[in-house]
Amino acid sequence: MGLSEIDRNLLQRCLDRKPRAWEDFVDRFMGLAIHVVNHSAQARSIRLTPEDREDLVGEIFLSFIKNDFAVLRHFRGTSSLATYLTVVARRVTVKAMLSRKATTPLAEGAIRQKAEPADQTQPPPDREIANREELEQMLGALDGQEAQVVRMFHLESKSYEEIGRSLGIAQNSVGPILTRARTKMRSAGVNPASN
């Protein structure tokens, strides 16, 4: 699908710096930016605070206006504007997430991150230790690489990128390996995604 007339007009108004054009642009694509941030964080098992989310959305929109709207000026109209902006937003978001250490990996397993504030949602320390021990025992049911990936992700809190680099595998292979390992662990009697 090509560029719609509505988006063509909005884009031209922004590039011509017409009054209220940028506000209309933000109103139209704010939901897209939020969706990209949420999806990117979920895909990389990163927990975002509301402040992190706002910062990332701000970085996306900043990238659109940087260098006199360079991103918008480079748009060729061969796809929908939303598709183009989604690709740009995803790249900006992933780059920002990888360069930041302010985000905390989601506690998909029983192990919570030490960086999370201690509150009533955090499991008691004895539960955390028991789950850690249970997870360590279940690692024996996995082959070498799966066990390494699960250990690095759930026990050492490493990102997909760090795991891939350490083990010499593609970053996009880490997720499928974790999924297979979790399936094996569940069938063996432990649910690594439970608290």
N, C-alpha and C positions, 0 to 999 in steps of 0.2 A: 504494500500500500504506500502510495506516495504522500507528498505533503498536502494536507488539507488546506482549503482556502482560509479557514479561521487561523490556523497556525502560521500560514504564510503572512497574513496581515499582522498578526501579533509579533512575529519575528521581525518584520520590516519596521514596525513601530518601535521596537526595542533598538534596532540598529540605527534608526533615525532619531533616537532619544526623544520620542514624543512624550508629552505629559501622561502620567499614569501607566505608561507602557510596561515599565518594569514591575510595578505592583500587580498588573494584570497577568504578567508572565509568572510571577511568583505564585499568585493565586491558582493559576492553571496547573503548575507543575510541582507544587509543594507536596501533594500526596504521592506523586511519583518518587520524589527524593526521599521521603520518609520510608516508603516501601523498599526502595533500593538499600537504604541503610539497615533496616530491620532484616531484610533477607540476607544481605551480605554478612551481618553479624551472626545470624542463625546458622548460615552455611559454614562459618568458620568457628562455631562454638564459642562465640564471644558474648559476654553479658555486657550490655550497655546501660549506663545510668541515663536518666533523662537529659542530663547535662551533656554527656558524651554524644547522645543522639542529636541534640540541638547543634553541637559543635560540628558534627559531621555533615549535617544538612547545610549549615552555614558554609562549610568548606566547598560543598557542591555548588552552591549558588555563587560563591566567590569565584570558583573556577570558570563559571559561565561568563562573568563580566571582566575577568582578568585580561589585561592587554587589549583594552578597548573591544570587549566582546569577541575575542579571537575564536572561542569555541563556537559561538553562534555564527560568526562570519565564515567558518570553515564548513558549515553544514551545506551539503550539496543538493538536498531535496530528493535523494533517491530512495529514501525510506520516510516513514512518518517522523515528525519532530520528536515525538515521545520515545520512539525506538532509539533514535540517535542520542537523546539526552539520557536515556537509561544506561547506554553503554558508557558514556562519559561519566555519569554519576557513579556507576559501579567501579570504574577504574580509580576515580578520586577517592571513593570510600575505602576500597581495599588498600590502596597506597597509604592512606591516612591510618588505617587500622594497623597495618604492618609497622609503620614508623612510630606508633604510639605505644607506650607501655601503661597508659592510664586505664586501659580496658582490662577486664578480668575474664578469663575463660569461664564458660558456663560449667557448673558442676553437674555434668551429665551422670557421673557416677556417684558413688557414695561419698567421695572425698570432696569436701568444700575447700575453696581457696583460702589460704591464710590471709590474703589481702581483703577479704570480705569483712565488713564490719560485724562485730559480734552482736547479734540480736536474736530475737525469738525465732527467726526462721533458720538459724544455724543449728545443726544437730549438736547435741551434747557431745563433749570430747570423747566420752566412753563409747558412744555409738559410732563416732567417726573412726576410732581405733578398731572397733570390732569389724566394721565394714572394710576397713583397709586390710585387716588380717584375712577376712573372708575373700577379698579380691585377690590378695597374694596367693592364697591356696588355690583359687580357681585358675590362676595363670598357668598352673601345671597342665590343664586340659588343652592348652593352646600350643600351636607349633611355635618355633623360635621367633619368627618375625612378628606374628600376631601378638605374642606375649610381650615382645619389646614395645610394640606400638601401644598396646593397652597400658603397660607400665608407664611409658613416657607421657601418655595423655592424661590418664587418671591419677597417677601417683606423683609424677614429676611436674604436672601442669604445663607441659610443653605444647606449643602451637603446632598445627599441621605443618607449617613451614619448617619449624625447628626439627620436628620428627623426620620429615623427608630429607632434610639436609644431613642429619645425624646418621640415618640408615641408608642414605644413597638411593632413595626412591623418589618418585615424582610426588609433589605435594598433593595432587589430586587423587593419588592412590591411597592416601592415609584414611580418608573417610570410608571407602569401601572395605578396607582391612578392618577398621574398627567395627563396622556393621557386622561383618562376618564373625569377628571375635565375640561380639556381644551376643549374637545368635547362639554360638556354641556355648557361651557361659550361661545363658538363660536355660538352655536345654540341660546343662549340667547342674542347675539348681541355684544359680545366683543371678540376680538382675542388676547389672552394673549401672543401669539408669535409674535405680530407685534410691531413695534417701534412707 
